[in-house]
């Protein structure tokens, strides 16, 4: 397998015009039932992303090809399950490895529609869940809508890191960029490894560890921000190179969901709906996460008084560190991710947090794209929100675990919150277009 992929990579470097088709096919294969279990999809897609970022494909092309390929793989797997139902068990690979199908089937029966969202980011489940959905006659339109949403997050999570790496290798970057990038990436990676390890082992102090590590890394980043100029300037230049009118409109729409007024309205609505549903502990958790994050963010901005990048025609006159949009978005979506994972195994809880982080990450990245924040600003915002969410959870669970929300409560709060975020963002778009001219 390694020799085959090395040969393919060398061939694509000499024939970059075939990279788009190859990326589409490999994204499809990675999500295809049975076949997706046999290839190292994460490594393959990262490598193809690096080649794309080296100049062969633009970012939007890379993400779109990955999205379409992944969606086609889902649809093909669903069609196989719908066509053959239980007869699919007679296929030679599944006769030899029945656990592949049985594990996905148990997961689907336990979590239903949510399994297609969460399982998308769990390697052994990703290619098998659409097959199981077809076997069990999940309505096609429901499957399609969920898969379209899941494939979008999957494409970003699996292809953006590789593309960014390839683009960074291609551009002339400031001296010290790679050492600073290595230090920040290494510190964040170490924090995530320790938090994930402690969570998977179900250690009682895992939540406090997450809060402590987030806080320590946030403090280190705040104190060393002035020494990370090469990283900030290099990444900002890389992102600004991808500016395009169509992408600008999308970025403005996304960034609108992180505006203070939008997040305030979302927080109030979420809290009130949870109170109406008599889930007072969950309401207190959401309120404390969002309110404390906002207060801490405002205080830190005034304390460090960092100037924003000089990209807009009329730069914003507020300070930039930490990013308010980033901290507010991560506080909101991480709180929802924590609530979604209550009562589930550790792996599922972590996957819900990953899934919840994707829309928050999109809002945070839109700030760098629009040129109103340095990359370290949004990292600091995410760390601040993570620290506050973990501390709030540890405090609320000091006597007893927080109880999971029922499906009825989720159908009450989630559509209303997402609709509010979208509606306010669209309503504010014309004003944002004038404000973020560059």
Wavefront OBJ file of the C-alpha trace (Angstrom):
o trace
v 0.000 0.000 0.000
v 2.822 2.421 0.884
v 4.683 1.680 -2.363
v 1.504 2.155 -4.394
v 0.726 5.489 -2.773
v 4.306 6.751 -3.086
v 4.149 5.963 -6.814
v 0.812 7.770 -7.153
v 2.162 10.820 -5.303
v 5.215 11.057 -7.564
v 3.010 10.723 -10.637
v 0.644 13.450 -9.432
v 3.571 15.796 -8.786
v 4.457 15.404 -12.464
v 0.817 15.511 -13.630
v -0.968 17.974 -11.303
v -3.887 18.340 -13.751
v -5.072 14.895 -12.573
v -5.002 15.843 -8.900
v -8.603 17.051 -8.771
v -9.999 13.792 -10.160
v -7.726 11.750 -7.894
v -8.863 13.726 -4.859
v -12.511 13.197 -5.792
v -12.010 9.443 -6.230
v -9.995 8.965 -3.034
v -12.538 10.938 -0.964
v -15.247 8.688 -2.402
v -13.258 5.514 -1.694
v -12.487 6.633 1.856
v -16.245 6.824 2.567
v -17.179 3.695 0.612
v -18.434 0.681 2.550
v -15.789 -1.976 3.305
v -13.217 -0.422 0.936
v -12.824 2.609 3.218
v -11.666 0.299 6.006
v -8.773 -1.013 3.930
v -6.958 2.224 3.062
v -5.166 4.707 5.354
v -7.616 7.463 4.455
v -6.338 10.123 6.852
v -2.774 9.856 5.525
v -3.890 9.696 1.878
v -6.184 12.726 2.075
v -3.647 14.766 4.034
v -0.993 14.027 1.388
v -3.359 14.944 -1.442
v -4.247 18.119 0.447
v -0.550 19.032 0.644
v -0.214 18.594 -3.118
v -3.337 20.697 -3.683
v -2.064 23.471 -1.416
v 1.275 23.565 -3.201
v -0.452 25.431 -6.027
v -2.356 22.757 -7.955
v -5.796 23.593 -6.530
v -7.351 26.528 -4.704
v -8.776 25.961 -1.245
v -12.421 26.103 -2.304
v -11.763 23.604 -5.111
v -10.028 21.213 -2.716
v -12.836 21.336 -0.150
v -15.549 21.037 -2.801
v -13.951 17.991 -4.440
v -13.541 16.320 -1.051
v -17.141 17.142 -0.166
v -18.581 15.764 -3.409
v -16.388 12.654 -3.250
v -17.340 11.913 0.337
v -21.023 12.423 -0.411
v -20.842 10.083 -3.416
v -19.226 7.425 -1.218
v -22.031 7.791 1.312
v -24.716 7.505 -1.361
v -23.118 4.427 -2.942
v -22.862 2.717 0.452
v -26.446 3.612 1.306
v -27.592 2.266 -2.080
v -25.809 -1.055 -1.465
v -27.483 -1.453 1.903
v -30.893 -0.475 0.551
v -30.540 -2.904 -2.392
v -29.312 -6.008 -0.574
v -30.501 -5.452 3.030
v -29.393 -8.367 5.249
v -27.966 -10.176 2.235
v -24.996 -7.815 2.439
v -23.696 -10.015 5.280
v -22.905 -12.729 2.729
v -20.163 -10.662 1.104
v -16.790 -12.349 1.623
v -15.135 -9.510 3.643
v -18.115 -9.259 6.001
v -18.340 -13.021 6.470
v -14.700 -12.976 7.505
v -15.007 -9.817 9.652
v -18.617 -9.675 10.938
v -17.595 -7.194 13.620
v -17.213 -4.450 10.997
v -20.940 -4.494 10.314
v -22.188 -5.503 13.760
v -20.374 -2.641 15.497
v -21.775 -0.047 13.068
v -25.245 -1.561 13.363
v -25.246 -1.328 17.168
v -24.004 2.250 16.982
v -26.708 3.218 14.481
v -29.477 1.566 16.496
v -28.327 3.363 19.635
v -27.837 6.884 18.240
v -29.967 6.957 15.077
v -29.515 10.072 12.925
v -26.858 11.422 15.273
v -24.669 8.386 14.513
v -24.226 9.601 10.920
v -22.931 12.940 12.191
v -20.727 11.680 14.997
v -19.610 8.451 13.317
v -18.315 10.426 10.357
v -15.258 11.264 12.460
v -14.702 7.743 13.836
v -12.544 5.856 11.322
v -13.931 2.296 11.586
v -17.548 3.527 11.563
v -17.384 6.138 8.791
v -17.676 3.847 5.732
v -20.077 1.374 7.368
v -22.799 3.597 8.844
v -24.314 4.658 5.472
v -24.457 0.964 4.538
v -26.283 0.201 7.785
v -28.657 3.148 7.229
v -29.632 1.624 3.874
v -29.968 -1.868 5.350
v -32.363 -0.591 8.004
v -34.415 1.419 5.472
v -33.672 4.906 6.765
v -35.709 7.324 4.568
v -33.549 8.548 1.704
v -34.230 12.278 2.089
v -33.390 12.157 5.796
v -30.180 10.285 5.024
v -29.259 12.719 2.263
v -29.753 15.828 4.384
v -27.724 14.439 7.274
v -24.963 13.204 4.960
v -24.731 16.578 3.215
v -24.146 18.247 6.563
v -21.706 15.596 7.819
v -19.702 15.573 4.570
v -19.158 19.336 4.787
v -17.546 19.122 8.224
v -15.584 16.022 7.248
v -14.148 17.689 4.149
v -12.885 20.649 6.164
v -11.467 18.508 8.979
v -9.627 16.096 6.670
v -8.433 18.369 3.861
v -7.857 21.838 5.318
v -4.779 20.871 7.413
v -3.055 19.275 4.409
v -3.905 22.138 2.068
v -2.651 24.729 4.582
v 0.601 22.776 5.010
v 1.164 22.649 1.245
v 0.433 26.346 0.856
v 2.774 27.228 3.727
v 5.590 25.233 2.096
v 5.003 27.067 -1.190
v 4.990 30.659 0.057
v 8.037 32.738 1.047
v 7.444 32.983 4.786
v 9.085 35.235 7.414
v 12.184 34.006 9.213
v 11.227 32.062 12.303
v 7.825 31.009 10.957
v 8.394 27.267 11.179
v 9.944 27.331 14.647
v 7.051 29.416 15.981
v 4.482 27.250 14.181
v 6.124 24.119 15.555
v 6.035 25.458 19.102
v 2.344 26.443 18.941
v 1.228 23.288 17.125
v 3.272 21.102 19.468
v 1.818 22.739 22.571
v -1.777 22.475 21.329
v -1.240 18.874 20.182
v 0.236 17.888 23.556
v -2.711 19.467 25.354
v -5.210 17.594 23.166
v -3.389 14.276 23.590
v -3.391 14.600 27.389
v -7.063 15.638 27.502
v -8.161 12.866 25.123
v -6.104 10.239 26.967
v -7.516 11.196 30.363
v -11.059 11.307 28.969
v -10.814 7.889 27.312
v -9.576 6.431 30.600
v -12.615 8.022 32.325
v -10.400 9.711 34.934
v -12.366 11.779 37.449
v -10.089 14.780 37.072
v -10.144 14.791 33.232
v -12.374 17.881 33.083
v -10.206 19.820 35.516
v -7.128 18.751 33.559
v -8.704 20.146 30.379
v -9.431 23.436 32.145
v -5.945 23.678 33.638
v -4.127 22.880 30.391
v -6.308 25.286 28.399
v -5.679 28.020 30.934
v -1.925 27.398 31.050
v -1.651 27.400 27.264
v -3.811 30.530 27.048
v -1.561 32.341 29.519
v 1.557 31.267 27.627
v 0.054 32.464 24.346
v -1.018 35.811 25.775
v 2.422 36.475 27.236
v 4.289 35.375 24.103
v 1.998 36.908 21.453
v 4.513 39.653 20.671
v 7.135 36.973 19.953
v 4.926 35.132 17.440
v 4.873 37.826 14.763
v 6.432 35.608 12.090
v 3.705 33.008 12.607
v 0.924 35.595 12.594
v 2.199 37.503 9.566
v 2.939 34.328 7.586
v -0.462 32.730 8.189
v -2.290 35.997 7.552
v -0.474 36.374 4.216
v -1.338 32.780 3.335
v -5.033 33.318 4.060
v -5.217 36.714 2.347
v -3.831 35.130 -0.812
v -7.089 33.150 -1.086
v -9.386 36.181 -1.027
v -12.095 36.059 -3.713
v -15.441 37.920 -4.045
v -17.525 34.744 -3.746
v -15.577 33.602 -0.681
v -15.871 37.098 0.847
v -19.669 36.892 0.884
v -19.581 33.451 2.503
v -17.019 34.589 5.089
v -19.157 37.607 5.979
v -22.197 35.381 6.399
v -20.269 33.003 8.657
v -18.612 35.739 10.703
v -22.021 37.306 11.357
v -22.928 34.258 13.465
v -20.139 35.193 15.878
v -21.088 38.851 16.345
v -21.702 39.910 19.940
v -25.397 40.695 19.414
v -25.968 37.422 17.574
v -24.264 35.356 20.256
v -26.092 37.270 22.995
v -29.442 36.516 21.361
v -28.483 32.862 20.903
v -27.369 32.541 24.525
v -30.564 34.112 25.862
v -32.730 31.936 23.603
v -30.888 28.737 24.540
v -31.102 29.496 28.239
v -34.809 30.361 28.105
v -35.686 27.246 26.094
v -33.820 25.015 28.528
v -35.622 26.697 31.427
v -38.974 26.131 29.674
v -37.996 22.461 29.260
v -37.191 22.404 33.013
v -33.549 21.507 32.398
v -32.234 24.046 34.877
v -28.740 22.606 35.272
v -28.193 22.631 31.499
v -29.540 26.192 31.318
v -27.129 27.291 34.039
v -24.270 25.597 32.201
v -24.962 27.338 28.875
v -25.443 30.693 30.575
v -22.255 30.421 32.636
v -20.150 29.308 29.655
v -21.231 32.146 27.392
v -21.437 34.907 30.013
v -18.127 34.176 31.758
v -16.327 33.785 28.432
v -17.629 37.158 27.233
v -16.606 38.910 30.459
v -13.142 37.335 30.482
v -12.616 38.144 26.811
v -13.456 41.809 27.314
v -11.116 42.090 30.292
v -8.207 40.416 28.464
v -8.647 42.656 25.424
v -8.327 45.754 27.550
v -5.399 44.300 29.482
v -3.263 43.352 26.459
v -4.513 46.086 24.082
v -3.243 44.412 20.922
v -3.761 46.236 17.619
v -5.565 44.537 14.748
v -4.013 43.758 11.335
v -3.982 46.646 8.857
v -6.026 45.007 6.081
v -9.389 46.810 5.943
v -9.837 50.226 4.365
v -11.165 51.378 7.736
v -9.624 49.060 10.389
v -11.771 48.262 13.417
v -10.926 50.458 16.399
v -11.244 47.742 19.059
v -8.449 45.519 20.376
v -7.919 42.051 18.950
v -6.532 39.659 21.602
v -8.337 37.331 22.239
v -10.841 37.214 19.376
v -14.331 37.863 20.687
v -15.954 36.057 17.768
v -13.757 33.005 18.329
v -14.305 32.823 22.084
v -18.068 33.402 21.823
v -18.522 30.836 19.050
v -16.473 28.175 20.827
v -18.260 28.840 24.119
v -21.661 28.414 22.460
v -20.904 25.340 20.383
v -18.682 23.602 22.940
v -21.487 23.984 25.490
v -23.863 22.308 23.033
v -21.284 19.592 22.359
v -20.884 18.905 26.083
v -24.659 18.632 26.512
v -24.921 16.319 23.503
v -22.352 13.946 24.976
v -23.868 13.567 28.438
v -24.443 9.907 29.306
v -22.448 8.629 26.304
v -19.117 6.729 26.262
v -15.935 8.795 26.269
v -15.209 8.298 22.563
v -18.682 9.530 21.643
v -18.394 12.535 23.975
v -15.112 13.519 22.366
v -16.575 13.111 18.888
v -19.494 15.366 19.789
v -17.001 17.990 20.951
v -15.092 17.669 17.674
v -18.293 18.020 15.694
v -19.394 21.025 17.752
v -16.012 22.673 17.212
v -16.355 22.716 13.425
v -18.880 25.595 13.120
v -16.972 27.500 15.805
v -13.742 26.948 13.878
v -15.398 28.236 10.700
v -16.429 31.443 12.495
v -12.936 31.854 13.966
v -11.202 31.317 10.610
v -13.528 33.822 8.949
v -11.980 36.512 11.178
v -8.485 35.789 9.857
v -9.821 35.562 6.309
v -11.435 38.991 6.626
v -8.165 40.403 7.975
v -9.511 41.626 11.329
v -7.658 39.187 13.595
v -4.227 37.602 13.850
v -4.218 33.782 13.886
v -3.029 33.723 17.508
v -6.070 35.858 18.417
v -8.478 33.103 17.395
v -6.379 30.393 19.075
v -6.486 32.398 22.299
v -10.256 32.809 21.957
v -10.744 29.063 21.531
v -8.523 28.290 24.547
v -10.387 30.825 26.689
v -13.747 29.263 25.805
v -12.408 25.754 26.390
v -11.113 26.704 29.829
v -14.389 28.356 30.882
v -16.541 25.494 29.548
v -14.414 22.888 31.338
v -14.401 24.837 34.629
v -18.162 25.369 34.466
v -18.736 21.672 33.803
v -16.464 20.612 36.661
v -18.246 22.980 39.064
v -21.743 21.842 38.038
v -20.768 18.174 38.262
v -18.967 18.437 41.614
v -21.724 16.368 43.278
v -23.460 14.461 40.491
v -23.067 14.091 36.695
v -25.161 16.327 34.489
v -28.081 14.407 33.044
v -28.428 14.025 29.245
v -31.086 15.951 27.350
v -33.925 14.024 25.779
v -34.578 14.025 22.038
v -37.649 16.195 22.657
v -35.518 18.885 24.274
v -32.999 18.805 21.421
v -35.787 19.244 18.877
v -36.872 22.273 20.897
v -33.522 24.038 21.285
v -31.363 23.115 18.290
v -33.532 24.176 15.313
v -34.534 27.405 17.059
v -30.936 28.328 17.928
v -29.542 27.537 14.484
v -32.409 29.398 12.811
v -31.725 32.455 14.975
v -27.998 32.401 14.186
v -28.680 32.113 10.462
v -31.436 34.730 10.359
v -29.495 37.380 12.266
v -26.379 36.722 10.172
v -28.305 37.176 6.914
v -30.046 40.297 8.214
v -26.709 41.889 9.154
v -24.951 40.944 5.893
v -25.476 44.259 4.000
v -23.995 46.260 6.875
v -21.087 43.800 7.162
v -20.264 44.223 3.465
v -19.748 47.944 4.038
v -17.838 47.455 7.288
v -15.335 44.860 6.022
v -14.219 46.518 2.763
v -10.537 46.051 1.980
l 1 2 3 4 5 6 7 8 9 10 11 12 13 14 15 16 17 18 19 20 21 22 23 24 25 26 27 28 29 30 31 32 33 34 35 36 37 38 39 40 41 42 43 44 45 46 47 48 49 50 51 52 53 54 55 56 57 58 59 60 61 62 63 64 65 66 67 68 69 70 71 72 73 74 75 76 77 78 79 80 81 82 83 84 85 86 87 88 89 90 91 92 93 94 95 96 97 98 99 100 101 102 103 104 105 106 107 108 109 110 111 112 113 114 115 116 117 118 119 120 121 122 123 124 125 126 127 128 129 130 131 132 133 134 135 136 137 138 139 140 141 142 143 144 145 146 147 148 149 150 151 152 153 154 155 156 157 158 159 160 161 162 163 164 165 166 167 168 169 170 171 172 173 174 175 176 177 178 179 180 181 182 183 184 185 186 187 188 189 190 191 192 193 194 195 196 197 198 199 200 201 202 203 204 205 206 207 208 209 210 211 212 213 214 215 216 217 218 219 220 221 222 223 224 225 226 227 228 229 230 231 232 233 234 235 236 237 238 239 240 241 242 243 244 245 246 247 248 249 250 251 252 253 254 255 256 257 258 259 260 261 262 263 264 265 266 267 268 269 270 271 272 273 274 275 276 277 278 279 280 281 282 283 284 285 286 287 288 289 290 291 292 293 294 295 296 297 298 299 300 301 302 303 304 305 306 307 308 309 310 311 312 313 314 315 316 317 318 319 320 321 322 323 324 325 326 327 328 329 330 331 332 333 334 335 336 337 338 339 340 341 342 343 344 345 346 347 348 349 350 351 352 353 354 355 356 357 358 359 360 361 362 363 364 365 366 367 368 369 370 371 372 373 374 375 376 377 378 379 380 381 382 383 384 385 386 387 388 389 390 391 392 393 394 395 396 397 398 399 400 401 402 403 404 405 406 407 408 409 410 411 412 413 414 415 416 417 418 419 420 421 422 423 424 425 426 427 428 429 430 431 432 433 434 435 436 437 438
